[in-house]
Amino acid sequence: MSAQRIIRLSIAVVASGASLALSWPYWRDFGYWPESRTMWLAYFILGFILAVYVFYVFLGSLRTLFEHDALEREKSSAACGCGESGCKEDVA
């Protein structure tokens, strides 16, 4: 597993843990649809797994977005010919 994947997974787990801490069932006195502790446990385990997946996919797509932005800047800098990122020429 690459270092980037480990970092993304770690961030996803920490963010999901923070989300879980913010919605811990004991603070709400079990007042919603899963009345038993077993259902609350199943509800939050499933929610935690889904949250890790969503954060992981989001961080992966964010990485892709930044890679595309870097490629676009590189292309516009090469087309400009001046080698500076603040070139005023139209590259379209």
C-alpha positions in Angstrom: 0.0 0.0 0.0 1.4 3.4 -1.0 2.1 6.2 1.5 -0.6 8.3 -0.1 -3.2 5.7 0.4 -2.2 5.1 4.0 -2.4 8.9 4.6 -5.8 9.2 2.9 -7.2 6.2 4.8 -5.8 7.6 8.1 -7.4 11.0 7.5 -10.7 9.3 6.6 -10.7 7.2 9.8 -9.9 10.2 11.9 -12.6 12.4 10.3 -15.1 9.5 10.6 -14.2 9.1 14.3 -14.8 12.8 14.8 -18.2 12.5 13.1 -19.0 9.5 15.4 -18.0 11.4 18.5 -20.2 14.3 17.5 -23.2 12.1 17.2 -22.6 9.6 20.0 -25.9 7.9 20.9 -25.5 8.2 24.6 -25.7 12.0 24.3 -29.2 11.7 22.7 -30.6 9.2 25.2 -31.3 6.7 22.5 -34.3 8.9 21.4 -34.3 7.9 17.7 -35.5 4.9 15.7 -33.1 2.2 16.9 -34.4 1.8 20.5 -32.1 -1.0 21.6 -28.3 -0.7 22.2 -27.7 -3.4 19.7 -29.4 -1.5 17.0 -27.5 1.7 17.9 -24.3 -0.2 17.7 -25.2 -1.7 14.3 -26.3 1.8 13.1 -23.1 3.5 14.1 -20.8 0.8 12.9 -22.4 0.9 9.5 -22.4 4.7 9.5 -18.7 4.7 10.5 -17.8 2.4 7.6 -19.8 4.4 5.1 -18.2 7.6 6.4 -14.7 6.2 6.0 -15.5 5.2 2.5 -17.0 8.6 1.6 -14.0 10.5 3.1 -11.6 8.2 1.3 -13.2 8.6 -2.1 -13.5 12.4 -1.5 -9.8 12.7 -0.7 -8.9 10.6 -3.8 -11.0 12.8 -6.1 -9.5 15.9 -4.5 -6.0 14.6 -5.3 -7.2 14.1 -8.9 -8.5 17.6 -9.0 -5.2 19.1 -7.9 -3.3 16.9 -10.4 -5.5 18.3 -13.2 -5.0 21.8 -12.0 -1.2 21.3 -12.0 -1.3 19.9 -15.5 -3.4 22.8 -16.7 -0.9 25.3 -15.2 2.0 23.4 -16.7 0.3 23.4 -20.1 -0.5 27.1 -20.0 3.1 27.9 -18.8 4.6 25.9 -21.7 2.3 27.5 -24.3 3.2 30.9 -23.1 6.8 30.5 -23.8 8.0 32.9 -21.3 8.4 30.3 -18.5 6.6 32.5 -15.9 3.3 31.5 -14.3 2.1 35.1 -14.5 2.1 35.3 -18.3 -0.6 37.6 -19.8 -0.9 35.9 -23.2 -4.2 34.1 -24.1 -3.5 30.3 -24.2 -7.0 29.2 -25.3 
